[in-house]
């Protein structure tokens, strides 16, 4: 994770040095881990933007976002985050 802009946007850098700006839709602390639901920031106007779920881990003391490789973990976290997002929408 590189820079954070406010509470809703962040820029990440992949292993090739390519930067991506993401909008953070939601965060979830679950089983001692932090997960983020994100979409590309340039897809804000697209109602069908694909949501990605990333796990925040530390590597050599640095925060790192990575894909969730375990299918069961991904399904569980995805369900919890979607419930959280829909609950937030209902409260507005």
Beta strands, then each sheet from edge to edge (+ up, - down):
strand 1: 3-5
strand 2: 9-13
strand 3: 19-30
strand 4: 33-40
strand 5: 52-59
strand 6: 62-67
sheet 1: 1+ 2- 3+ 4- 5+ 6-
end
